[in-house]
Amino acid sequence: MIVCTLVATAITVLIVVIHFYSLRKLRALMPAQEDHNHFLRSVFILICLVGVHLLEVLIFTGSLFLTDSHGGGLFFKPVLSNGFLDYFYTSLISYSTLGLSESVPIGAMKILIGIESLIGFIMITWSASFFYSIVENDSCCESKSTSLFE
């Protein structure tokens, strides 16, 4: 239990730092509003945000794998047998708070999976707020148009 708690704490700090600096760098990389199309800016932001979230899921995937390996593969029932894909799927489902996994965490692994769900929810919300702030700044600076496709 102590190992899972320490891993969860370390991963939480790492994920928050990565997310903060990624959003900061993304805002700095944004081209000037008058130079680029609003739609292309939005797509660029979304692609970058998906990449940041996938990186965070991969970090959690590694922590699940290492923690489960350290415990002799006894932290999931049924045992995750397909290696990376099973851990990645479990991590992705937990991070997105969907929770539809064939395997169930056992014992102390519940702490790590629970923290991943909480952190994933917070990071997704943070990204949504960031995206909204960028889009809102773009829309307030553009001319008021009644057509969606102009």
Secondary structure, DSSP 8 states (H G I E B T S, - for coil): -HHHHHHHHHHHHHHHHHHHHHHHHHHHH---GGGS-HHHHHHHHHHHHHHHHHHHHHHHHHHHHHHHHHTTS-SEES---STHHHHHHHHHHHHTT----SSEE-TTHHHHHHHHHHHHHHHHHHHHHHHHHHHHHHHHHS---S-TT-
